[in-house]
Amino acid sequence: MATMRKPATSAAGLSPSELIDARIEELGDWRGETLARVRALIRQADPAIVEEWKWRGVPVWSHAGIVCTGETYKNVVKVTFAKGARLEDPAGLFNASLDGNTRRAIDIHEGETVDEAALAALVRAAVALNTH
């Protein structure tokens, strides 16, 4: 008989999804808007994705392992794919962390837009890599 696990909560009693909501609201600028849009695309691409909060404040999306993270810095929103080096990127979205053997990232600066279909395809490919 399977047991139901209660979603993990933070010390403040918030779920990872609530912590991500709070981060987006706290940013209150283009970075929050960008993170919210990326998050929505990730969740649309894989409705079974699990939101996590790791490393003292990094939004993480997982499905049978980490798919990607969404970090925010002063001048960039960075979407890092844990196994990005193994993913096909025909649209050329990856523009950061290109020299490593494992990760690849997409740095999004203020005013930039991301090819939403290509991002969704990367999310689906990362999930497929984790589940096969």
N, CA, C and O atoms as CSV, one atom per row, in Angstrom:
chain,resi,resn,atom,element,x,y,z
A,1,MET,N,N,0.841,-1.181,0.000
A,1,MET,CA,C,0.000,0.000,0.000
A,1,MET,C,C,0.887,1.246,0.000
A,1,MET,O,O,1.755,1.395,0.860
A,2,ALA,N,N,0.670,2.119,-0.945
A,2,ALA,CA,C,1.462,3.344,-1.053
A,2,ALA,C,C,1.041,4.333,0.018
A,2,ALA,O,O,-0.132,4.428,0.377
A,3,THR,N,N,2.014,5.059,0.517
A,3,THR,CA,C,1.694,6.087,1.494
A,3,THR,C,C,1.795,7.442,0.831
A,3,THR,O,O,2.626,7.652,-0.052
A,4,MET,N,N,0.960,8.344,1.253
A,4,MET,CA,C,0.961,9.703,0.709
A,4,MET,C,C,2.007,10.511,1.462
A,4,MET,O,O,2.040,10.508,2.693
A,5,ARG,N,N,2.860,11.201,0.716
A,5,ARG,CA,C,3.848,12.084,1.325
A,5,ARG,C,C,3.325,13.503,1.307
A,5,ARG,O,O,2.833,13.995,0.293
A,6,LYS,N,N,3.443,14.137,2.437
A,6,LYS,CA,C,3.078,15.546,2.514
A,6,LYS,C,C,4.176,16.350,1.828
A,6,LYS,O,O,5.356,16.068,2.034
A,7,PRO,N,N,3.817,17.345,1.016
A,7,PRO,CA,C,4.851,18.163,0.372
A,7,PRO,C,C,5.778,18.775,1.416
A,7,PRO,O,O,5.337,19.194,2.486
A,8,ALA,N,N,7.055,18.819,1.092
A,8,ALA,CA,C,8.030,19.410,2.001
A,8,ALA,C,C,7.697,20.885,2.220
A,8,ALA,O,O,7.182,21.566,1.333
A,9,THR,N,N,8.003,21.350,3.417
A,9,THR,CA,C,7.777,22.756,3.721
A,9,THR,C,C,9.064,23.355,4.272
A,9,THR,O,O,9.935,22.642,4.770
A,10,SER,N,N,9.166,24.658,4.175
A,10,SER,CA,C,10.332,25.371,4.682
A,10,SER,C,C,10.184,25.596,6.178
A,10,SER,O,O,9.166,25.255,6.780
A,11,ALA,N,N,11.219,26.173,6.759
A,11,ALA,CA,C,11.168,26.512,8.179
A,11,ALA,C,C,10.011,27.465,8.461
A,11,ALA,O,O,9.447,27.462,9.555
A,12,ALA,N,N,9.665,28.277,7.470
A,12,ALA,CA,C,8.555,29.219,7.641
A,12,ALA,C,C,7.213,28.541,7.388
A,12,ALA,O,O,6.167,29.183,7.479
A,13,GLY,N,N,7.236,27.243,7.069
A,13,GLY,CA,C,6.006,26.515,6.829
A,13,GLY,C,C,5.463,26.655,5.421
A,13,GLY,O,O,4.318,26.283,5.161
A,14,LEU,N,N,6.258,27.180,4.513
A,14,LEU,CA,C,5.812,27.371,3.135
A,14,LEU,C,C,6.279,26.219,2.254
A,14,LEU,O,O,7.371,25.683,2.442
A,15,SER,N,N,5.452,25.851,1.303
A,15,SER,CA,C,5.826,24.830,0.335
A,15,SER,C,C,6.817,25.429,-0.668
A,15,SER,O,O,6.922,26.651,-0.767
A,16,PRO,N,N,7.550,24.582,-1.418
A,16,PRO,CA,C,8.437,25.120,-2.452
A,16,PRO,C,C,7.707,26.032,-3.438
A,16,PRO,O,O,8.237,27.077,-3.815
A,17,SER,N,N,6.506,25.655,-3.857
A,17,SER,CA,C,5.753,26.491,-4.794
A,17,SER,C,C,5.433,27.853,-4.182
A,17,SER,O,O,5.493,28.874,-4.868
A,18,GLU,N,N,5.094,27.869,-2.898
A,18,GLU,CA,C,4.814,29.138,-2.218
A,18,GLU,C,C,6.086,29.982,-2.085
A,18,GLU,O,O,6.032,31.209,-2.174
A,19,LEU,N,N,7.221,29.327,-1.872
A,19,LEU,CA,C,8.487,30.054,-1.794
A,19,LEU,C,C,8.848,30.668,-3.144
A,19,LEU,O,O,9.365,31.784,-3.202
A,20,ILE,N,N,8.577,29.943,-4.231
A,20,ILE,CA,C,8.830,30.486,-5.569
A,20,ILE,C,C,7.901,31.668,-5.833
A,20,ILE,O,O,8.326,32.688,-6.375
A,21,ASP,N,N,6.623,31.529,-5.446
A,21,ASP,CA,C,5.676,32.646,-5.561
A,21,ASP,C,C,6.226,33.880,-4.821
A,21,ASP,O,O,6.196,34.996,-5.340
A,22,ALA,N,N,6.721,33.651,-3.608
A,22,ALA,CA,C,7.235,34.760,-2.795
A,22,ALA,C,C,8.462,35.393,-3.439
A,22,ALA,O,O,8.616,36.614,-3.407
A,23,ARG,N,N,9.343,34.571,-4.026
A,23,ARG,CA,C,10.537,35.117,-4.694
A,23,ARG,C,C,10.121,36.016,-5.858
A,23,ARG,O,O,10.650,37.115,-6.022
A,24,ILE,N,N,9.175,35.542,-6.658
A,24,ILE,CA,C,8.708,36.330,-7.808
A,24,ILE,C,C,8.144,37.667,-7.332
A,24,ILE,O,O,8.437,38.714,-7.909
A,25,GLU,N,N,7.340,37.621,-6.284
A,25,GLU,CA,C,6.743,38.854,-5.755
A,25,GLU,C,C,7.816,39.763,-5.158
A,25,GLU,O,O,7.785,40.979,-5.353
A,26,GLU,N,N,8.756,39.174,-4.438
A,26,GLU,CA,C,9.834,39.934,-3.804
A,26,GLU,C,C,10.692,40.665,-4.835
A,26,GLU,O,O,11.106,41.800,-4.600
A,27,LEU,N,N,10.959,40.034,-5.962
A,27,LEU,CA,C,11.765,40.669,-7.002
A,27,LEU,C,C,11.067,41.914,-7.545
A,27,LEU,O,O,11.680,42.973,-7.685
A,28,GLY,N,N,9.778,41.770,-7.849
A,28,GLY,CA,C,8.959,42.908,-8.226
A,28,GLY,C,C,9.402,43.692,-9.449
A,28,GLY,O,O,9.004,44.845,-9.615
A,29,ASP,N,N,10.212,43.095,-10.303
A,29,ASP,CA,C,10.676,43.805,-11.489
A,29,ASP,C,C,10.712,42.836,-12.669
A,29,ASP,O,O,10.059,41.793,-12.638
A,30,TRP,N,N,11.467,43.178,-13.699
A,30,TRP,CA,C,11.533,42.349,-14.897
A,30,TRP,C,C,12.022,40.935,-14.581
A,30,TRP,O,O,11.632,39.976,-15.248
A,31,ARG,N,N,12.889,40.806,-13.548
A,31,ARG,CA,C,13.384,39.472,-13.190
A,31,ARG,C,C,12.266,38.588,-12.655
A,31,ARG,O,O,12.199,37.401,-12.976
A,32,GLY,N,N,11.388,39.167,-11.839
A,32,GLY,CA,C,10.250,38.419,-11.327
A,32,GLY,C,C,9.299,38.033,-12.452
A,32,GLY,O,O,8.803,36.908,-12.500
A,33,GLU,N,N,9.050,38.974,-13.352
A,33,GLU,CA,C,8.177,38.689,-14.502
A,33,GLU,C,C,8.773,37.593,-15.377
A,33,GLU,O,O,8.058,36.708,-15.848
A,34,THR,N,N,10.093,37.654,-15.594
A,34,THR,CA,C,10.761,36.656,-16.430
A,34,THR,C,C,10.733,35.297,-15.759
A,34,THR,O,O,10.434,34.295,-16.407
A,35,LEU,N,N,11.042,35.247,-14.461
A,35,LEU,CA,C,11.005,33.978,-13.734
A,35,LEU,C,C,9.595,33.395,-13.741
A,35,LEU,O,O,9.427,32.184,-13.891
A,36,ALA,N,N,8.587,34.240,-13.582
A,36,ALA,CA,C,7.199,33.764,-13.607
A,36,ALA,C,C,6.851,33.186,-14.973
A,36,ALA,O,O,6.184,32.153,-15.047
A,37,ARG,N,N,7.281,33.818,-16.041
A,37,ARG,CA,C,6.993,33.330,-17.400
A,37,ARG,C,C,7.714,32.019,-17.673
A,37,ARG,O,O,7.128,31.090,-18.229
A,38,VAL,N,N,8.978,31.940,-17.286
A,38,VAL,CA,C,9.741,30.697,-17.455
A,38,VAL,C,C,9.076,29.570,-16.664
A,38,VAL,O,O,8.918,28.456,-17.165
A,39,ARG,N,N,8.693,29.868,-15.440
A,39,ARG,CA,C,8.027,28.868,-14.593
A,39,ARG,C,C,6.750,28.364,-15.261
A,39,ARG,O,O,6.500,27.159,-15.297
A,40,ALA,N,N,5.947,29.276,-15.787
A,40,ALA,CA,C,4.698,28.875,-16.452
A,40,ALA,C,C,4.987,27.984,-17.654
A,40,ALA,O,O,4.288,26.995,-17.876
A,41,LEU,N,N,6.007,28.326,-18.428
A,41,LEU,CA,C,6.360,27.499,-19.595
A,41,LEU,C,C,6.819,26.111,-19.180
A,41,LEU,O,O,6.454,25.117,-19.808
A,42,ILE,N,N,7.620,26.041,-18.122
A,42,ILE,CA,C,8.096,24.747,-17.624
A,42,ILE,C,C,6.912,23.894,-17.192
A,42,ILE,O,O,6.837,22.713,-17.531
A,43,ARG,N,N,5.999,24.480,-16.454
A,43,ARG,CA,C,4.841,23.732,-15.950
A,43,ARG,C,C,3.894,23.323,-17.069
A,43,ARG,O,O,3.250,22.277,-16.980
A,44,GLN,N,N,3.799,24.141,-18.131
A,44,GLN,CA,C,2.979,23.763,-19.291
A,44,GLN,C,C,3.629,22.632,-20.064
A,44,GLN,O,O,2.946,21.725,-20.541
A,45,ALA,N,N,4.951,22.684,-20.191
A,45,ALA,CA,C,5.679,21.660,-20.949
A,45,ALA,C,C,5.603,20.302,-20.268
A,45,ALA,O,O,5.567,19.269,-20.936
A,46,ASP,N,N,5.580,20.301,-18.940
A,46,ASP,CA,C,5.488,19.052,-18.178
A,46,ASP,C,C,4.609,19.265,-16.949
A,46,ASP,O,O,5.101,19.650,-15.889
A,47,PRO,N,N,3.310,19.015,-17.093
A,47,PRO,CA,C,2.403,19.224,-15.964
A,47,PRO,C,C,2.732,18.368,-14.736
A,47,PRO,O,O,2.260,18.669,-13.639
A,48,ALA,N,N,3.533,17.307,-14.900
A,48,ALA,CA,C,3.899,16.452,-13.769
A,48,ALA,C,C,5.187,16.918,-13.073
A,48,ALA,O,O,5.663,16.261,-12.147
A,49,ILE,N,N,5.740,18.030,-13.509
A,49,ILE,CA,C,6.991,18.514,-12.919
A,49,ILE,C,C,6.777,18.867,-11.456
A,49,ILE,O,O,5.691,19.295,-11.063
A,50,VAL,N,N,7.812,18.685,-10.657
A,50,VAL,CA,C,7.747,18.966,-9.224
A,50,VAL,C,C,8.601,20.194,-8.942
A,50,VAL,O,O,9.753,20.277,-9.367
A,51,GLU,N,N,8.027,21.134,-8.226
A,51,GLU,CA,C,8.777,22.328,-7.836
A,51,GLU,C,C,9.456,22.067,-6.495
A,51,GLU,O,O,8.862,21.527,-5.561
A,52,GLU,N,N,10.718,22.469,-6.438
A,52,GLU,CA,C,11.492,22.319,-5.214
A,52,GLU,C,C,12.203,23.635,-4.921
A,52,GLU,O,O,12.290,24.516,-5.776
A,53,TRP,N,N,12.705,23.750,-3.707
A,53,TRP,CA,C,13.432,24.943,-3.259
A,53,TRP,C,C,14.713,24.426,-2.625
A,53,TRP,O,O,14.670,23.823,-1.552
A,54,LYS,N,N,15.851,24.651,-3.269
A,54,LYS,CA,C,17.099,24.071,-2.788
A,54,LYS,C,C,18.168,25.131,-2.614
A,54,LYS,O,O,18.024,26.275,-3.047
A,55,TRP,N,N,19.232,24.718,-1.975
A,55,TRP,CA,C,20.443,25.536,-1.857
A,55,TRP,C,C,20.151,26.947,-1.366
A,55,TRP,O,O,20.644,27.929,-1.921
A,56,ARG,N,N,19.347,27.027,-0.325
A,56,ARG,CA,C,19.033,28.317,0.317
A,56,ARG,C,C,18.419,29.331,-0.624
A,56,ARG,O,O,18.757,30.513,-0.580
A,57,GLY,N,N,17.523,28.873,-1.471
A,57,GLY,CA,C,16.763,29.839,-2.245
A,57,GLY,C,C,16.801,29.738,-3.742
A,57,GLY,O,O,16.662,30.751,-4.427
A,58,VAL,N,N,16.988,28.541,-4.282
A,58,VAL,CA,C,16.992,28.376,-5.730
A,58,VAL,C,C,15.767,27.564,-6.144
A,58,VAL,O,O,15.607,26.425,-5.704
A,59,PRO,N,N,14.901,28.133,-6.983
A,59,PRO,CA,C,13.790,27.348,-7.528
A,59,PRO,C,C,14.346,26.223,-8.415
A,59,PRO,O,O,15.212,26.452,-9.260
A,60,VAL,N,N,13.831,25.013,-8.203
A,60,VAL,CA,C,14.274,23.836,-8.952
A,60,VAL,C,C,13.046,23.110,-9.463
A,60,VAL,O,O,12.058,22.959,-8.745
A,61,TRP,N,N,13.112,22.659,-10.713
A,61,TRP,CA,C,12.036,21.864,-11.289
A,61,TRP,C,C,12.580,20.479,-11.587
A,61,TRP,O,O,13.589,20.328,-12.276
A,62,SER,N,N,11.891,19.455,-11.051
A,62,SER,CA,C,12.365,18.077,-11.171
A,62,SER,C,C,11.293,17.152,-11.703
A,62,SER,O,O,10.098,17.360,-11.494
A,63,HIS,N,N,11.750,16.131,-12.394
A,63,HIS,CA,C,10.907,15.020,-12.840
A,63,HIS,C,C,11.861,13.853,-13.031
A,63,HIS,O,O,12.578,13.788,-14.030
A,64,ALA,N,N,11.871,12.930,-12.074
A,64,ALA,CA,C,12.807,11.803,-12.060
A,64,ALA,C,C,14.249,12.311,-12.036
A,64,ALA,O,O,15.134,11.706,-12.641
A,65,GLY,N,N,14.479,13.403,-11.348
A,65,GLY,CA,C,15.779,14.066,-11.274
A,65,GLY,C,C,15.609,15.523,-11.652
A,65,GLY,O,O,14.563,15.925,-12.161
A,66,ILE,N,N,16.634,16.305,-11.403
A,66,ILE,CA,C,16.552,17.739,-11.692
A,66,ILE,C,C,16.467,17.960,-13.199
A,66,ILE,O,O,17.254,17.409,-13.970
A,67,VAL,N,N,15.499,18.776,-13.599
A,67,VAL,CA,C,15.353,19.203,-14.990
A,67,VAL,C,C,16.114,20.518,-15.164
A,67,VAL,O,O,17.017,20.620,-15.993
A,68,CYS,N,N,15.732,21.530,-14.364
A,68,CYS,CA,C,16.407,22.824,-14.463
A,68,CYS,C,C,16.195,23.638,-13.199
A,68,CYS,O,O,15.348,23.325,-12.362
A,69,THR,N,N,16.996,24.698,-13.089
A,69,THR,CA,C,16.878,25.637,-11.983
A,69,THR,C,C,16.589,27.024,-12.552
A,69,THR,O,O,16.823,27.282,-13.733
A,70,GLY,N,N,16.082,27.907,-11.706
A,70,GLY,CA,C,15.793,29.278,-12.121
A,70,GLY,C,C,16.394,30.264,-11.145
A,70,GLY,O,O,15.764,30.626,-10.151
A,71,GLU,N,N,17.605,30.697,-11.422
A,71,GLU,CA,C,18.306,31.612,-10.535
A,71,GLU,C,C,18.117,33.048,-11.013
A,71,GLU,O,O,18.003,33.306,-12.211
A,72,THR,N,N,18.086,33.969,-10.069
A,72,THR,CA,C,17.959,35.377,-10.423
A,72,THR,C,C,19.148,36.144,-9.866
A,72,THR,O,O,19.513,36.002,-8.699
A,73,TYR,N,N,19.733,36.948,-10.719
A,73,TYR,CA,C,20.859,37.802,-10.358
A,73,TYR,C,C,20.499,39.242,-10.706
A,73,TYR,O,O,19.420,39.501,-11.239
A,74,LYS,N,N,21.381,40.163,-10.412
A,74,LYS,CA,C,21.097,41.576,-10.646
A,74,LYS,C,C,20.754,41.859,-12.110
A,74,LYS,O,O,19.825,42.615,-12.393
A,75,ASN,N,N,21.497,41.258,-13.036
A,75,ASN,CA,C,21.335,41.581,-14.452
A,75,ASN,C,C,20.846,40.429,-15.317
A,75,ASN,O,O,20.795,40.565,-16.539
A,76,VAL,N,N,20.486,39.307,-14.719
A,76,VAL,CA,C,20.132,38.143,-15.529
A,76,VAL,C,C,19.242,37.179,-14.747
A,76,VAL,O,O,19.360,37.037,-13.529
A,77,VAL,N,N,18.356,36.526,-15.484
A,77,VAL,CA,C,17.648,35.344,-14.975
A,77,VAL,C,C,18.299,34.171,-15.689
A,77,VAL,O,O,18.336,34.124,-16.918
A,78,LYS,N,N,18.815,33.223,-14.911
A,78,LYS,CA,C,19.573,32.102,-15.455
A,78,LYS,C,C,18.767,30.818,-15.284
A,78,LYS,O,O,18.427,30.423,-14.168
A,79,VAL,N,N,18.468,30.176,-16.414
A,79,VAL,CA,C,17.773,28.887,-16.399
A,79,VAL,C,C,18.825,27.840,-16.755
A,79,VAL,O,O,19.290,27.767,-17.892
A,80,THR,N,N,19.192,27.028,-15.756
A,80,THR,CA,C,20.251,26.042,-15.937
A,80,THR,C,C,19.660,24.645,-16.015
A,80,THR,O,O,18.935,24.211,-15.121
A,81,PHE,N,N,19.979,23.951,-17.090
A,81,PHE,CA,C,19.532,22.574,-17.280
A,81,PHE,C,C,20.612,21.640,-16.750
A,81,PHE,O,O,21.758,21.691,-17.196
A,82,ALA,N,N,20.245,20.791,-15.801
A,82,ALA,CA,C,21.202,19.932,-15.114
A,82,ALA,C,C,21.986,19.034,-16.071
A,82,ALA,O,O,23.177,18.803,-15.865
A,83,LYS,N,N,21.339,18.533,-17.099
A,83,LYS,CA,C,21.997,17.658,-18.074
A,83,LYS,C,C,21.971,18.287,-19.462
A,83,LYS,O,O,21.865,17.591,-20.472
A,84,GLY,N,N,22.068,19.608,-19.494
A,84,GLY,CA,C,21.939,20.353,-20.738
A,84,GLY,C,C,22.929,19.971,-21.822
A,84,GLY,O,O,22.609,20.057,-23.008
A,85,ALA,N,N,24.131,19.547,-21.434
A,85,ALA,CA,C,25.136,19.174,-22.441
A,85,ALA,C,C,24.704,17.960,-23.254
A,85,ALA,O,O,25.228,17.717,-24.341
A,86,ARG,N,N,23.755,17.203,-22.730
A,86,ARG,CA,C,23.272,16.014,-23.429
A,86,ARG,C,C,21.998,16.278,-24.234
A,86,ARG,O,O,21.447,15.361,-24.843
A,87,LEU,N,N,21.534,17.524,-24.236
A,87,LEU,CA,C,20.288,17.859,-24.936
A,87,LEU,C,C,20.583,18.514,-26.284
A,87,LEU,O,O,21.512,19.311,-26.411
A,88,GLU,N,N,19.792,18.171,-27.265
A,88,GLU,CA,C,19.847,18.872,-28.553
A,88,GLU,C,C,19.239,20.261,-28.341
A,88,GLU,O,O,18.227,20.403,-27.656
A,89,ASP,N,N,19.855,21.266,-28.925
A,89,ASP,CA,C,19.383,22.645,-28.792
A,89,ASP,C,C,19.352,23.298,-30.175
A,89,ASP,O,O,20.129,24.213,-30.448
A,90,PRO,N,N,18.448,22.824,-31.052
A,90,PRO,CA,C,18.448,23.330,-32.425
A,90,PRO,C,C,18.162,24.827,-32.535
A,90,PRO,O,O,18.581,25.460,-33.504
A,91,ALA,N,N,17.458,25.401,-31.565
A,91,ALA,CA,C,17.148,26.832,-31.607
A,91,ALA,C,C,18.286,27.681,-31.036
A,91,ALA,O,O,18.257,28.908,-31.134
A,92,GLY,N,N,19.286,27.029,-30.442
A,92,GLY,CA,C,20.421,27.757,-29.901
A,92,GLY,C,C,20.099,28.601,-28.682
A,92,GLY,O,O,20.624,29.704,-28.529
A,93,LEU,N,N,19.234,28.085,-27.809
A,93,LEU,CA,C,18.878,28.845,-26.606
A,93,LEU,C,C,20.020,28.902,-25.596
A,93,LEU,O,O,20.200,29.914,-24.918
A,94,PHE,N,N,20.788,27.821,-25.493
A,94,PHE,CA,C,21.869,27.805,-24.506
A,94,PHE,C,C,22.920,28.848,-24.875
A,94,PHE,O,O,23.484,28.825,-25.970
A,95,ASN,N,N,23.172,29.766,-23.936
A,95,ASN,CA,C,24.136,30.834,-24.186
A,95,ASN,C,C,25.084,31.053,-23.010
A,95,ASN,O,O,25.825,32.036,-22.978
A,96,ALA,N,N,25.058,30.128,-22.038
A,96,ALA,CA,C,25.921,30.233,-20.864
A,96,ALA,C,C,26.278,28.835,-20.373
A,96,ALA,O,O,25.594,27.861,-20.689
A,97,SER,N,N,27.343,28.747,-19.606
A,97,SER,CA,C,27.827,27.462,-19.082
A,97,SER,C,C,28.067,26.472,-20.213
A,97,SER,O,O,27.735,25.292,-20.101
A,98,LEU,N,N,28.645,26.963,-21.296
A,98,LEU,CA,C,28.813,26.145,-22.495
A,98,LEU,C,C,30.077,25.288,-22.474
A,98,LEU,O,O,30.228,24.394,-23.306
A,99,ASP,N,N,30.978,25.547,-21.541
A,99,ASP,CA,C,32.242,24.836,-21.562
A,99,ASP,C,C,32.292,23.604,-20.660
A,99,ASP,O,O,33.283,22.874,-20.677
A,100,GLY,N,N,31.258,23.361,-19.883
A,100,GLY,CA,C,31.245,22.204,-18.995
A,100,GLY,C,C,30.775,20.947,-19.704
A,100,GLY,O,O,30.288,21.000,-20.833
A,101,ASN,N,N,30.925,19.826,-19.034
A,101,ASN,CA,C,30.527,18.537,-19.595
A,101,ASN,C,C,29.104,18.146,-19.249
A,101,ASN,O,O,28.593,17.162,-19.783
A,102,THR,N,N,28.454,18.885,-18.375
A,102,THR,CA,C,27.148,18.460,-17.891
A,102,THR,C,C,26.060,19.498,-18.111
A,102,THR,O,O,25.107,19.251,-18.849
A,103,ARG,N,N,26.192,20.649,-17.483
A,103,ARG,CA,C,25.133,21.663,-17.497
A,103,ARG,C,C,25.216,22.559,-18.721
A,103,ARG,O,O,26.255,22.680,-19.370
A,104,ARG,N,N,24.080,23.184,-19.010
A,104,ARG,CA,C,24.005,24.274,-19.976
A,104,ARG,C,C,22.964,25.249,-19.428
A,104,ARG,O,O,22.019,24.844,-18.750
A,105,ALA,N,N,23.143,26.516,-19.724
A,105,ALA,CA,C,22.229,27.525,-19.179
A,105,ALA,C,C,21.773,28.496,-20.253
A,105,ALA,O,O,22.401,28.658,-21.300
A,106,ILE,N,N,20.655,29.132,-19.945
A,106,ILE,CA,C,20.111,30.205,-20.763
A,106,ILE,C,C,20.091,31.446,-19.882
A,106,ILE,O,O,19.371,31.498,-18.885
A,107,ASP,N,N,20.884,32.441,-20.254
A,107,ASP,CA,C,20.864,33.716,-19.545
A,107,ASP,C,C,19.882,34.635,-20.259
A,107,ASP,O,O,19.991,34.873,-21.462
A,108,ILE,N,N,18.923,35.145,-19.496
A,108,ILE,CA,C,17.915,36.044,-20.046
A,108,ILE,C,C,18.124,37.412,-19.394
A,108,ILE,O,O,18.036,37.555,-18.175
A,109,HIS,N,N,18.401,38.409,-20.231
A,109,HIS,CA,C,18.627,39.774,-19.760
A,109,HIS,C,C,17.347,40.601,-19.927
A,109,HIS,O,O,16.433,40.220,-20.658
A,110,GLU,N,N,17.309,41.726,-19.238
A,110,GLU,CA,C,16.149,42.618,-19.310
A,110,GLU,C,C,15.844,42.967,-20.762
A,110,GLU,O,O,16.734,43.336,-21.527
A,111,GLY,N,N,14.578,42.844,-21.124
A,111,GLY,CA,C,14.134,43.186,-22.465
A,111,GLY,C,C,14.219,42.048,-23.463
A,111,GLY,O,O,13.670,42.151,-24.560
A,112,GLU,N,N,14.891,40.971,-23.112
A,112,GLU,CA,C,15.002,39.829,-24.018
A,112,GLU,C,C,13.793,38.914,-23.883
A,112,GLU,O,O,13.181,38.815,-22.820
A,113,THR,N,N,13.470,38.260,-24.970
A,113,THR,CA,C,12.420,37.251,-24.939
A,113,THR,C,C,13.055,35.911,-25.286
A,113,THR,O,O,14.112,35.850,-25.914
A,114,VAL,N,N,12.395,34.853,-24.869
A,114,VAL,CA,C,12.872,33.498,-25.123
A,114,VAL,C,C,11.904,32.827,-26.079
A,114,VAL,O,O,10.692,33.017,-25.981
A,115,ASP,N,N,12.430,32.056,-26.984
A,115,ASP,CA,C,11.607,31.247,-27.887
A,115,ASP,C,C,10.875,30.226,-27.017
A,115,ASP,O,O,11.456,29.233,-26.581
A,116,GLU,N,N,9.593,30.488,-26.774
A,116,GLU,CA,C,8.827,29.671,-25.834
A,116,GLU,C,C,8.690,28.228,-26.291
A,116,GLU,O,O,8.772,27.313,-25.472
A,117,ALA,N,N,8.483,28.009,-27.578
A,117,ALA,CA,C,8.359,26.638,-28.092
A,117,ALA,C,C,9.678,25.885,-27.920
A,117,ALA,O,O,9.681,24.703,-27.576
A,118,ALA,N,N,10.786,26.565,-28.158
A,118,ALA,CA,C,12.095,25.926,-28.012
A,118,ALA,C,C,12.393,25.616,-26.545
A,118,ALA,O,O,12.962,24.569,-26.238
A,119,LEU,N,N,12.012,26.522,-25.637
A,119,LEU,CA,C,12.215,26.264,-24.209
A,119,LEU,C,C,11.374,25.070,-23.770
A,119,LEU,O,O,11.859,24.204,-23.042
A,120,ALA,N,N,10.131,25.018,-24.202
A,120,ALA,CA,C,9.265,23.879,-23.860
A,120,ALA,C,C,9.853,22.574,-24.390
A,120,ALA,O,O,9.797,21.544,-23.718
A,121,ALA,N,N,10.416,22.621,-25.596
A,121,ALA,CA,C,11.035,21.420,-26.175
A,121,ALA,C,C,12.236,20.982,-25.346
A,121,ALA,O,O,12.440,19.783,-25.152
A,122,LEU,N,N,13.039,21.931,-24.849
A,122,LEU,CA,C,14.171,21.577,-23.994
A,122,LEU,C,C,13.701,20.936,-22.696
A,122,LEU,O,O,14.294,19.960,-22.237
A,123,VAL,N,N,12.646,21.474,-22.102
A,123,VAL,CA,C,12.098,20.899,-20.868
A,123,VAL,C,C,11.636,19.465,-21.136
A,123,VAL,O,O,11.963,18.558,-20.370
A,124,ARG,N,N,10.889,19.256,-22.198
A,124,ARG,CA,C,10.401,17.902,-22.516
A,124,ARG,C,C,11.572,16.937,-22.796
A,124,ARG,O,O,11.523,15.771,-22.406
A,125,ALA,N,N,12.603,17.424,-23.463
A,125,ALA,CA,C,13.768,16.585,-23.742
A,125,ALA,C,C,14.516,16.236,-22.455
A,125,ALA,O,O,14.997,15.114,-22.298
A,126,ALA,N,N,14.614,17.198,-21.539
A,126,ALA,CA,C,15.284,16.933,-20.260
A,126,ALA,C,C,14.499,15.919,-19.434
A,126,ALA,O,O,15.093,15.055,-18.790
A,127,VAL,N,N,13.179,16.014,-19.446
A,127,VAL,CA,C,12.347,15.043,-18.737
A,127,VAL,C,C,12.531,13.667,-19.360
A,127,VAL,O,O,12.674,12.676,-18.645
A,128,ALA,N,N,12.527,13.598,-20.682
A,128,ALA,CA,C,12.710,12.310,-21.381
A,128,ALA,C,C,14.061,11.707,-21.021
A,128,ALA,O,O,14.159,10.497,-20.815
A,129,LEU,N,N,15.101,12.526,-20.943
A,129,LEU,CA,C,16.421,12.038,-20.577
A,129,LEU,C,C,16.418,11.480,-19.154
A,129,LEU,O,O,17.036,10.449,-18.890
A,130,ASN,N,N,15.729,12.153,-18.245
A,130,ASN,CA,C,15.648,11.685,-16.859
A,130,ASN,C,C,14.832,10.410,-16.704
A,130,ASN,O,O,15.088,9.622,-15.794
A,131,THR,N,N,13.868,10.197,-17.566
A,131,THR,CA,C,12.941,9.071,-17.370
A,131,THR,C,C,13.264,7.863,-18.237
A,131,THR,O,O,12.575,6.847,-18.141
A,132,HIS,N,N,14.289,7.938,-19.078
A,132,HIS,CA,C,14.631,6.777,-19.916
A,132,HIS,C,C,16.011,6.269,-19.632
A,132,HIS,O,O,16.452,5.300,-20.250
